[in-house]
Amino acid sequence: MERLTKPLSELKHLINLCLRQEPGCHDCQLRAVCVHRPDHTGCNWSAEVDFPERSEADAMRHWRQARRVLMMVRAQYNVGTAAQA
């Protein structure tokens, strides 16, 4: 499947929207999006998320859901080349 390209700002908005819709991830915060050369899957970005208002144990319980959201978005979108400049 070919990935769609989005400007970095739109991609961040999309990631946040998807995280808010995932049960257990409503308070998950997108910490960083790193744009890089395409990896082995063809995706040219990665992201870090955090649950700053939760204990470590509680955050770890919902980290899998957040990771699943990120993997789904990574499979569908790349950052457009104009956004990388």
C-alpha positions as CSV (number, residue, x, y, z in Angstrom):
1,M,0.0,0.0,0.0
2,E,1.3,3.4,-1.0
3,R,1.4,6.0,1.8
4,L,-0.3,9.3,1.5
5,T,1.9,12.3,2.3
6,K,0.9,15.0,4.8
7,P,2.6,18.2,6.0
8,L,4.2,17.6,9.4
9,S,1.6,19.9,11.2
10,E,-1.3,17.9,9.7
11,L,0.3,14.6,10.6
12,K,0.7,15.7,14.2
13,H,-2.9,16.8,14.3
14,L,-4.0,13.4,12.8
15,I,-1.9,11.4,15.3
16,N,-3.4,13.4,18.2
17,L,-7.0,12.9,16.9
18,C,-6.4,9.1,16.5
19,L,-4.9,8.9,20.0
20,R,-7.9,10.7,21.6
21,Q,-10.3,8.3,19.9
22,E,-8.5,5.2,21.2
23,P,-9.9,3.8,24.5
24,G,-7.4,4.4,27.3
25,C,-5.4,7.0,25.3
26,H,-7.6,10.1,25.8
27,D,-4.9,11.8,27.8
28,C,-1.9,10.5,25.9
29,Q,0.4,13.3,24.7
30,L,2.4,13.4,21.5
31,R,5.9,14.4,22.7
32,A,7.8,14.4,19.4
33,V,7.6,13.5,15.8
34,C,11.0,12.8,14.1
35,V,11.3,12.9,10.4
36,H,14.0,10.7,8.9
37,R,15.0,8.7,5.9
38,P,12.5,5.9,5.2
39,D,12.9,2.8,7.3
40,H,12.6,-0.8,6.3
41,T,8.8,-0.3,6.0
42,G,9.1,2.8,3.9
43,C,7.9,5.2,6.6
44,N,9.8,8.4,7.0
45,W,8.8,9.4,10.6
46,S,8.5,8.1,14.1
47,A,6.9,9.5,17.2
48,E,7.1,9.5,21.0
49,V,4.1,9.6,23.2
50,D,3.7,9.9,27.0
51,F,1.0,9.7,29.7
52,P,2.3,12.5,32.0
53,E,-0.6,12.5,34.4
54,R,-0.4,8.7,35.1
55,S,1.7,6.5,37.2
56,E,4.3,4.4,35.3
57,A,2.3,1.2,35.8
58,D,-0.9,2.8,34.6
59,A,0.8,4.3,31.5
60,M,2.4,1.0,30.6
61,R,-1.1,-0.6,30.7
62,H,-2.2,1.7,27.9
63,W,1.1,2.0,26.0
64,R,0.2,-0.9,23.7
65,Q,-3.0,0.9,22.5
66,A,-1.0,4.1,21.8
67,R,1.6,2.1,20.0
68,R,-1.0,0.4,17.9
69,V,-2.4,3.8,16.9
70,L,1.1,5.0,15.9
71,M,1.7,1.9,13.8
72,M,-1.6,2.3,12.0
73,V,-0.9,5.9,11.2
74,R,2.7,5.1,10.2
75,A,1.4,2.4,7.8
76,Q,-0.8,5.0,6.0
77,Y,1.1,8.3,6.0
78,N,4.5,9.8,5.4
79,V,5.6,13.4,6.0
80,G,5.6,15.3,2.6
81,T,9.0,16.4,1.4
82,A,8.1,20.1,1.6
83,A,7.5,19.7,5.3
84,Q,11.0,18.2,5.8
85,A,12.8,21.4,4.6
